[in-house]
Amino acid sequence: MKDLNFVLGIATFITGFLIAYIIKGRSMMQLSKAAEEESAKIIEDSKRRAETLLKEASVEAKDRLFKMKSAFDAETNETRGELKKLDKRLNQKIEKLDRKHDLFEKREKDIIEKEKEIQKEAETVDRDKHKYDQMIEEQKSQLEKISGMTTDEAKDLLLKAMENEARHDGAKMIKRVTTEAKETADKESKKIIATAIQRYAGDFVAERTVSVVPLPNDEMKGRIIGREGRNIRALEAETGIDLIIDDTPEAVILSGFNPVRREVARISLLKLIADGRIHPARIEEVVRAVEKEVDQTIKEAGDQAAFDLGVHGIDPELIMTIGRLKFRTSYAQNVLQHSVEVGFLCGIMAAELGLNVKLAKRMGLLHDIGKAVDHEVEGPHAIIGANLAKKYGESPKIVQGIAAHHEDVPPVSVYDQLVQAADSLSGARPGARKELLENYVKRLEELEAIANAYDGVENSYAIQAGRELRVIVEGNIVKDEDAVMLSRDIAKKIEETLTFPGQIKVIVIRETRAVGYANK
């Protein structure tokens, strides 16, 4: 029974398993069929979509291809147009080149023909030249026989004659130019001085034409001006000097070319400020009193200068004129002190030469007397001074020495030369006219260097404080006629190179030296 039940159980299990398997197989078949249908549907959809995409891509590709073709056609047409233009230009250039080539060929033929003609003419010229050379040689031989000189000797003779003639003409020209320069010197010098004054820096002019009067306070300016300017007008009218009242603190400026009047104005204003009473009547009173004081100062200065030099018997008016030089400067050098120096130097040199010492001193003291009134009288100060000396009874020698100290008239005596030398020494010594020693020495060295740069110059010496340059030349190199031209060349070079007051005399000295030795 147990075995039967066991078998039945197994049979039942197998039967159930088979039934379940069959049911599962059917279910799987149904699912597979549904999956196949779904797959077929998806594939169909994919095909439709793929066809759509292919159609769209084909349309887009055709559109791009059409655009690219249009752009390419436009670019191609533009390039073709440019190529046509280039082709046209090239054809034109080729035509021009062809024409030029034809022209060059024609010119080349013409040149070849002309070269042939020139060659023929050159051959003719060579034959003629040879013929003429033979004729010239024959003529030279005949001339040498006739003159008794060789060609070189005749050439040297002709060159020397031409050189002498040229030097003679040059000397005459130099003399003529020098004469013309002397005739026009006065006019040109005035023109040059006027131009220099206009262009000169104002500092120098202001330094020598103005005086500054200090004030205790700025309120004093109003009192000096006065009501409606009556005080300042009275001061200017009485003194002849311009008063400048500006923003300069605690100062009044006096401006004028006359140094004596400017000094009177300065002292008068100082006294009025100290007194405190400033009105037209008081101004006139003070100016008159100060004029007397200044005149007394001038007289004392003139008497002192004459006393220092031991010069007596000078007219009182001339003494006053000498004293006025105390307020006059020349290149920042006080003219009265300069005149006294010149007087002493003239006396010393006159004593060394055995001349009249008192006459030389008197001439030296009075030589610049014209500078005291040269702003009032027209003309060179030397001529003005000579006229003053003559007016006040000085001797003809004194008058001549004053007039000739700058060679406004030619010097005629040794006293005239003494005054010139003493004037140069006093004016040109280092420091006398605000010239530094280094500048002074440098100017002398430059003078000598200019002269030494010329051929044939053995040595040179700047003397008389640079007013004279003596040049020693070698006699075997520089001839007598060359010495004149050398002096002119050196003088011209100095004028172009250096700046100096007055004039510099250039003297070229040529000498022949014979040296012998005695031996034992």
C-alpha positions as CSV (number, residue, x, y, z in Angstrom):
1,M,0.0,0.0,0.0
2,K,2.7,2.3,0.9
3,D,4.4,1.5,-2.4
4,L,1.2,2.2,-4.2
5,N,0.7,5.4,-2.5
6,F,4.3,6.4,-3.2
7,V,3.9,5.6,-6.8
8,L,0.6,7.4,-7.0
9,G,2.2,10.4,-5.4
10,I,5.0,10.4,-7.8
11,A,2.6,10.1,-10.8
12,T,0.5,12.9,-9.4
13,F,3.6,15.1,-9.0
14,I,4.8,14.4,-12.5
15,T,1.3,15.0,-13.9
16,G,1.1,18.3,-12.2
17,F,4.6,19.3,-13.3
18,L,3.7,18.6,-16.9
19,I,0.5,20.5,-16.7
20,A,2.3,23.5,-15.2
21,Y,5.0,23.3,-17.9
22,I,2.4,23.2,-20.7
23,I,0.6,26.2,-19.2
24,K,3.9,28.1,-18.9
25,G,4.9,27.3,-22.4
26,R,1.6,28.7,-23.7
27,S,2.1,31.9,-21.7
28,M,5.6,32.3,-23.0
29,M,4.4,31.9,-26.6
30,Q,1.8,34.6,-26.1
31,L,4.4,36.9,-24.6
32,S,6.8,36.2,-27.4
33,K,4.2,36.9,-30.0
34,A,3.3,40.2,-28.3
35,A,7.0,41.2,-28.2
36,E,7.4,40.4,-31.8
37,E,4.4,42.5,-32.7
38,E,5.8,45.4,-30.6
39,S,9.2,45.0,-32.1
40,A,7.8,45.1,-35.6
41,K,5.9,48.2,-34.7
42,I,9.0,49.9,-33.3
43,I,11.0,49.0,-36.4
44,E,8.3,50.3,-38.6
45,D,8.3,53.6,-36.7
46,S,12.0,53.8,-36.9
47,K,12.0,53.3,-40.6
48,R,9.4,56.0,-41.1
49,R,11.5,58.4,-38.9
50,A,14.7,57.4,-40.7
51,E,13.1,58.2,-44.0
52,T,11.9,61.5,-42.7
53,L,15.3,62.4,-41.5
54,L,16.9,61.3,-44.8
55,K,14.5,63.5,-46.7
56,E,15.2,66.5,-44.4
57,A,18.9,65.9,-44.6
58,S,18.7,65.7,-48.4
59,V,16.8,68.9,-48.6
60,E,19.2,70.7,-46.3
61,A,22.2,69.4,-48.2
62,K,20.7,70.5,-51.5
63,D,20.0,74.0,-50.0
64,R,23.6,74.3,-48.7
65,L,24.9,73.1,-52.0
66,F,22.9,75.7,-53.8
67,K,24.2,78.5,-51.5
68,M,27.8,77.4,-51.9
69,K,27.4,77.2,-55.6
70,S,25.9,80.7,-55.6
71,A,28.8,82.1,-53.5
72,F,31.3,80.3,-55.7
73,D,29.8,81.7,-58.8
74,A,29.8,85.2,-57.4
75,E,33.4,84.9,-56.3
76,T,34.3,83.4,-59.6
77,N,32.7,86.2,-61.5
78,E,34.5,88.8,-59.4
79,T,37.8,87.1,-59.9
80,R,37.1,86.9,-63.6
81,G,36.4,90.6,-63.6
82,E,39.7,91.4,-61.8
83,L,41.5,89.1,-64.2
84,K,40.0,90.9,-67.1
85,K,41.2,94.3,-65.7
86,L,44.7,92.9,-65.0
87,D,44.8,91.4,-68.5
88,K,43.8,94.8,-70.0
89,R,46.4,96.7,-67.9
90,L,49.1,94.1,-68.9
91,N,48.2,94.5,-72.5
92,Q,48.5,98.3,-72.2
93,K,51.9,98.0,-70.5
94,I,53.0,95.6,-73.1
95,E,52.0,98.1,-75.8
96,K,53.9,100.9,-74.0
97,L,57.0,98.7,-73.6
98,D,56.8,97.9,-77.3
99,R,56.6,101.6,-78.1
100,K,59.5,102.4,-75.7
101,H,61.5,99.6,-77.1
102,D,61.0,100.9,-80.6
103,L,62.0,104.4,-79.4
104,F,65.1,103.1,-77.7
105,E,66.2,101.2,-80.8
106,K,65.8,104.4,-82.8
107,R,67.8,106.4,-80.3
108,E,70.4,103.7,-80.1
109,K,70.8,103.9,-83.9
110,D,71.0,107.7,-83.6
111,I,73.7,107.5,-80.9
112,I,75.7,105.0,-82.9
113,E,75.6,107.4,-85.8
114,K,76.6,110.4,-83.6
115,E,79.4,108.4,-82.0
116,K,80.8,107.7,-85.5
117,E,80.5,111.4,-86.3
118,I,82.2,112.4,-83.0
119,Q,84.9,109.8,-83.5
120,K,85.6,111.3,-86.9
121,E,85.7,114.9,-85.4
122,A,88.0,113.7,-82.6
123,E,90.4,112.2,-85.1
124,T,90.3,115.6,-87.0
125,V,90.9,117.4,-83.7
126,D,93.8,115.2,-82.7
127,R,95.4,115.8,-86.1
128,D,94.9,119.6,-85.7
129,K,96.1,119.5,-82.1
130,H,99.3,117.7,-83.1
131,K,99.7,120.2,-85.9
132,Y,99.2,123.1,-83.4
133,D,101.5,121.6,-80.8
134,Q,104.3,121.4,-83.4
135,M,103.6,125.1,-84.3
136,I,103.7,126.1,-80.7
137,E,107.0,124.3,-80.1
138,E,108.5,126.0,-83.1
139,Q,107.3,129.4,-81.8
140,K,108.6,128.6,-78.3
141,S,112.0,127.7,-79.8
142,Q,112.0,130.9,-81.9
143,L,111.0,133.0,-78.8
144,E,113.7,131.4,-76.6
145,K,116.3,132.2,-79.3
146,I,115.0,135.8,-79.6
147,S,114.7,136.5,-75.8
148,G,117.6,134.5,-74.6
149,M,115.5,132.9,-71.8
150,T,114.1,129.4,-71.3
151,T,110.4,128.8,-71.0
152,D,110.6,128.3,-67.2
153,E,112.6,131.5,-66.8
154,A,110.0,133.4,-68.8
155,K,107.2,131.8,-66.8
156,D,108.9,132.8,-63.4
157,L,109.4,136.3,-64.7
158,L,105.8,136.7,-65.8
159,L,104.5,135.2,-62.5
160,K,106.7,137.6,-60.4
161,A,105.5,140.6,-62.5
162,M,101.9,139.5,-62.0
163,E,102.5,138.9,-58.3
164,N,104.1,142.4,-57.8
165,E,101.2,144.0,-59.8
166,A,98.7,142.2,-57.6
167,R,100.4,143.2,-54.4
168,H,100.6,146.8,-55.6
169,D,96.9,146.8,-56.5
170,G,96.2,145.2,-53.1
171,A,98.2,147.8,-51.3
172,K,96.4,150.6,-53.2
173,M,93.0,149.0,-52.4
174,I,93.9,148.7,-48.7
175,K,94.9,152.4,-48.6
176,R,91.7,153.4,-50.3
177,V,89.5,151.3,-48.0
178,T,91.4,152.6,-45.0
179,T,90.8,156.2,-46.2
180,E,87.2,155.6,-46.8
181,A,86.8,153.9,-43.4
182,K,88.4,156.9,-41.7
183,E,86.0,159.3,-43.6
184,T,82.9,157.3,-42.5
185,A,84.2,156.2,-39.1
186,D,82.5,158.9,-37.2
187,K,79.1,158.4,-38.8
188,E,79.3,154.6,-38.5
189,S,80.5,154.7,-34.9
190,K,77.5,156.8,-34.0
191,K,75.2,154.4,-35.7
192,I,76.9,151.4,-34.0
193,I,76.7,153.1,-30.6
194,A,73.0,154.0,-31.1
195,T,72.3,150.4,-32.1
196,A,74.3,149.1,-29.1
197,I,72.4,151.4,-26.7
198,Q,69.1,150.2,-28.0
199,R,70.0,146.5,-27.8
200,Y,72.1,146.6,-24.6
201,A,70.8,144.9,-21.4
202,G,68.9,147.3,-19.1
203,D,70.8,146.3,-16.0
204,F,74.0,148.1,-17.1
205,V,72.0,151.3,-18.0
206,A,70.0,151.2,-14.8
207,E,73.1,150.7,-12.7
208,R,74.7,153.9,-14.0
209,T,71.7,156.2,-14.6
210,V,69.6,155.7,-11.4
211,S,70.0,156.4,-7.7
212,V,67.8,154.8,-5.0
213,V,66.7,156.9,-2.0
214,P,65.5,154.9,1.0
215,L,62.3,155.9,2.8
216,P,61.4,155.5,6.5
217,N,58.0,154.0,5.4
218,D,55.7,153.7,2.4
219,E,53.5,156.6,3.7
220,M,56.3,159.0,2.8
221,K,55.6,158.2,-0.9
222,G,52.3,160.0,-0.7
223,R,53.9,163.1,0.9
224,I,56.6,163.2,-1.8
225,I,53.9,163.0,-4.5
226,G,51.8,165.7,-2.8
227,R,48.3,166.9,-3.5
228,E,47.6,166.3,-7.2
229,G,51.3,165.5,-7.7
230,R,52.5,169.1,-7.1
231,N,55.5,168.1,-4.9
232,I,56.9,165.5,-7.3
233,R,56.4,167.9,-10.2
234,A,58.3,170.6,-8.3
235,L,61.2,168.2,-7.5
236,E,61.5,167.1,-11.1
237,A,61.3,170.7,-12.4
238,E,64.0,172.0,-9.9
239,T,66.4,169.1,-10.3
240,G,65.9,168.0,-13.9
241,I,65.7,164.4,-12.7
242,D,62.8,161.9,-13.1
243,L,61.4,160.5,-9.8
244,I,60.0,157.0,-10.1
245,I,57.6,156.0,-7.3
246,D,56.4,152.4,-7.9
247,D,55.8,149.3,-5.9
248,T,59.4,149.1,-4.6
249,P,59.0,149.0,-0.8
250,E,60.3,152.0,1.1
251,A,62.4,153.4,-1.8
252,V,62.2,156.1,-4.5
253,I,64.2,155.8,-7.7
254,L,65.9,158.8,-9.3
255,S,66.6,158.5,-13.0
256,G,68.8,160.7,-15.2
257,F,71.9,160.7,-17.3
258,N,73.4,163.8,-15.6
259,P,75.2,162.4,-12.6
260,V,75.7,165.8,-10.9
261,R,72.0,166.7,-11.1
262,R,71.1,163.2,-9.9
263,E,73.3,163.7,-6.9
264,V,71.7,167.0,-6.2
265,A,68.3,165.4,-6.4
266,R,69.3,162.5,-4.1
267,I,70.7,164.8,-1.3
268,S,67.7,167.2,-1.6
269,L,65.3,164.4,-1.2
270,L,67.1,163.0,1.8
271,K,67.0,166.4,3.5
272,L,63.4,166.9,2.7
273,I,62.5,163.5,4.2
274,A,64.6,164.2,7.3
275,D,63.0,167.7,7.7
276,G,59.4,166.5,7.1
277,R,58.3,169.7,5.4
278,I,57.7,168.8,1.8
279,H,56.0,171.5,-0.3
280,P,57.0,173.4,-3.5
281,A,58.5,176.4,-1.7
282,R,60.5,174.2,0.7
283,I,61.6,172.0,-2.2
284,E,63.0,175.0,-4.2
285,E,64.8,176.3,-1.1
286,V,66.4,172.9,-0.3
287,V,67.5,172.3,-3.9
288,R,69.2,175.7,-4.1
289,A,71.1,175.0,-0.9
290,V,72.1,171.5,-2.1
291,E,73.3,172.8,-5.4
292,K,75.6,175.1,-3.6
293,E,76.9,172.2,-1.4
294,V,77.4,170.0,-4.5
295,D,79.2,172.8,-6.3
296,Q,81.5,173.2,-3.3
297,T,82.1,169.5,-3.3
298,I,82.9,169.6,-7.0
299,K,85.3,172.5,-6.5
300,E,87.0,170.7,-3.6
301,A,87.4,167.5,-5.7
302,G,88.9,169.5,-8.6
303,D,91.3,171.5,-6.3
304,Q,92.3,168.2,-4.6
305,A,93.1,166.5,-7.9
306,A,95.2,169.5,-9.1
307,F,96.9,169.6,-5.7
308,D,97.8,165.9,-5.7
309,L,99.4,166.3,-9.1
310,G,101.1,169.6,-8.3
311,V,99.3,171.3,-11.2
312,H,98.6,175.0,-10.6
313,G,97.2,178.0,-12.5
314,I,94.1,176.2,-13.9
315,D,91.1,178.4,-14.6
316,P,88.5,178.1,-11.8
317,E,85.8,177.1,-14.3
318,L,88.0,174.4,-15.6
319,I,88.7,173.3,-12.0
320,M,84.9,173.0,-11.5
321,T,84.7,170.9,-14.7
322,I,87.5,168.6,-13.4
323,G,85.6,168.2,-10.1
324,R,82.4,167.1,-12.0
325,L,84.4,164.0,-13.2
326,K,84.0,162.7,-9.7
327,F,80.4,161.8,-10.6
328,R,81.3,160.3,-14.0
329,T,82.2,156.7,-14.7
330,S,83.6,155.0,-17.8
331,Y,83.3,151.2,-18.0
332,A,82.6,151.4,-14.2
333,Q,85.9,153.3,-13.6
334,N,85.7,156.7,-11.9
335,V,86.9,159.2,-14.5
336,L,88.4,161.6,-11.9
337,Q,90.5,158.9,-10.4
338,H,91.4,157.7,-13.9
339,S,92.5,161.3,-14.9
340,V,94.7,161.5,-11.8
341,E,96.3,158.2,-12.5
342,V,97.0,159.3,-16.1
343,G,98.5,162.5,-14.8
344,F,100.9,160.5,-12.5
345,L,101.9,158.1,-15.2
346,C,102.5,160.9,-17.7
347,G,104.7,162.6,-15.1
348,I,106.7,159.4,-14.4
349,M,107.3,158.7,-18.1
350,A,108.2,162.3,-18.8
351,A,110.8,162.3,-16.0
352,E,112.3,159.1,-17.4
353,L,112.6,160.8,-20.9
354,G,113.9,164.1,-19.6
355,L,110.7,166.0,-20.6
356,N,108.7,168.7,-18.9
357,V,107.0,166.8,-16.0
358,K,104.5,169.5,-15.1
359,L,103.4,169.8,-18.6
360,A,102.9,166.1,-18.9
361,K,100.9,165.9,-15.6
362,R,98.7,168.8,-16.7
363,M,98.0,167.1,-20.0
364,G,97.2,163.8,-18.3
365,L,94.8,165.4,-15.8
366,L,92.9,167.3,-18.4
367,H,92.9,164.6,-21.2
368,D,89.3,163.4,-20.3
369,I,87.8,166.8,-19.3
370,G,85.4,166.5,-22.2
371,K,83.6,163.6,-20.5
372,A,82.3,166.0,-17.8
373,V,80.0,167.7,-20.5
374,D,79.8,165.1,-23.2
375,H,76.1,164.6,-22.4
376,E,75.5,168.3,-23.1
377,V,77.7,168.9,-26.1
378,E,77.8,166.9,-29.3
379,G,81.0,165.3,-30.6
380,P,83.8,163.0,-29.4
381,H,84.9,163.8,-25.8
382,A,88.5,164.4,-26.9
383,I,87.5,167.2,-29.2
384,I,85.0,168.6,-26.6
385,G,87.8,168.6,-24.0
386,A,90.3,170.3,-26.4
387,N,87.8,173.0,-27.1
388,L,87.2,173.5,-23.3
389,A,90.9,173.7,-22.6
390,K,91.4,176.2,-25.4
391,K,88.4,178.3,-24.1
392,Y,90.0,178.5,-20.7
393,G,93.4,179.6,-21.9
394,E,95.4,176.3,-21.9
395,S,98.5,176.2,-24.1
396,P,98.3,174.7,-27.7
397,K,100.4,171.7,-26.6
398,I,97.8,170.9,-23.9
399,V,94.9,171.3,-26.4
400,Q,96.7,169.1,-28.9
401,G,97.4,166.4,-26.4
402,I,93.8,166.3,-25.3
403,A,92.5,166.1,-28.9
404,A,95.0,163.4,-29.9
405,H,94.7,161.0,-27.0
406,H,92.2,158.9,-29.0
407,E,93.7,159.9,-32.4
408,D,90.7,162.0,-33.3
409,V,93.5,164.2,-34.6
410,P,96.9,162.9,-35.5
411,P,99.5,163.1,-32.7
412,V,102.4,165.5,-33.4
413,S,104.6,165.4,-30.3
414,V,106.0,162.9,-27.8
415,Y,103.6,164.3,-25.2
416,D,100.7,163.2,-27.3
417,Q,102.1,159.6,-27.3
418,L,102.7,159.8,-23.5
419,V,99.0,160.6,-22.9
420,Q,97.9,157.8,-25.2
421,A,100.2,155.3,-23.4
422,A,99.2,156.4,-19.9
423,D,95.4,156.4,-20.8
424,S,95.8,152.8,-22.1
425,L,97.7,151.7,-19.0
426,S,95.2,153.2,-16.6
427,G,92.2,151.9,-18.4
428,A,93.4,148.5,-19.3
429,R,95.2,147.4,-16.1
430,P,93.5,144.4,-14.5
431,G,90.6,145.5,-12.2
432,A,90.5,149.1,-13.4
433,R,87.4,148.5,-15.5
434,K,85.9,145.5,-13.8
435,E,87.8,143.0,-15.9
436,L,88.8,139.9,-14.0
437,L,92.5,139.0,-14.0
438,E,91.7,135.6,-15.5
439,N,89.8,137.2,-18.4
440,Y,92.7,139.7,-18.9
441,V,95.3,137.0,-19.0
442,K,93.1,134.8,-21.2
443,R,92.6,137.7,-23.7
444,L,96.4,138.2,-24.0
445,E,96.9,134.4,-24.5
446,E,94.2,134.3,-27.2
447,L,95.9,137.3,-29.0
448,E,99.2,135.6,-29.1
449,A,97.7,132.2,-30.1
450,I,95.9,133.8,-33.1
451,A,99.2,135.3,-34.4
452,N,101.2,132.1,-33.8
453,A,98.8,130.1,-35.9
454,Y,100.1,131.8,-39.1
455,D,102.9,130.3,-41.2
456,G,106.2,132.1,-40.8
457,V,105.5,133.5,-37.4
458,E,108.4,132.9,-35.0
459,N,106.8,134.5,-31.9
460,S,104.3,137.1,-30.8
461,Y,104.0,139.4,-27.8
462,A,100.9,141.1,-26.5
463,I,102.0,144.4,-24.9
464,Q,100.4,147.6,-23.5
465,A,97.7,145.5,-21.7
466,G,96.6,143.9,-25.0
467,R,96.3,147.1,-26.9
468,E,99.3,146.2,-29.2
469,L,100.4,142.9,-30.7
470,R,103.9,142.6,-32.0
471,V,104.6,139.7,-34.3
472,I,108.1,138.5,-35.1
473,V,108.3,136.6,-38.4
474,E,111.0,134.6,-40.0
475,G,112.8,136.6,-42.7
476,N,113.4,133.7,-45.0
477,I,109.7,132.7,-45.1
478,V,107.8,136.1,-45.0
479,K,108.9,138.7,-47.4
480,D,108.5,142.5,-47.0
481,E,105.4,142.6,-49.2
482,D,103.9,139.6,-47.3
483,A,104.3,141.4,-43.9
484,V,101.6,144.0,-44.9
485,M,99.1,141.3,-45.8
486,L,100.0,139.2,-42.7
487,S,99.2,142.2,-40.4
488,R,95.9,142.7,-42.1
489,D,95.0,139.0,-41.9
490,I,95.9,138.9,-38.2
491,A,93.9,142.0,-37.4
492,K,90.9,140.7,-39.3
493,K,91.1,137.3,-37.5
494,I,91.2,139.2,-34.1
495,E,88.1,141.2,-35.1
496,E,86.2,138.0,-36.0
497,T,87.3,136.0,-33.0
498,L,87.7,138.3,-30.0
499,T,85.6,140.9,-28.2
500,F,87.5,143.9,-26.9
501,P,87.1,147.6,-26.2
502,G,88.9,150.2,-28.4
503,Q,91.4,149.0,-30.9
504,I,94.4,146.6,-31.1
505,K,97.4,147.6,-33.1
506,V,99.1,144.7,-35.0
507,I,102.8,145.2,-35.8
508,V,104.6,142.6,-38.0
509,I,108.4,142.8,-37.5
510,R,110.7,141.2,-40.1
511,E,114.5,141.3,-39.8
512,T,117.5,139.6,-41.3
513,R,120.0,138.3,-38.7
514,A,123.6,137.4,-39.5
515,V,125.3,135.4,-36.7
516,G,129.0,134.7,-36.6
517,Y,131.2,133.0,-34.1
518,A,134.8,133.7,-33.2
519,N,136.6,130.7,-31.9
520,K,140.1,130.2,-30.5
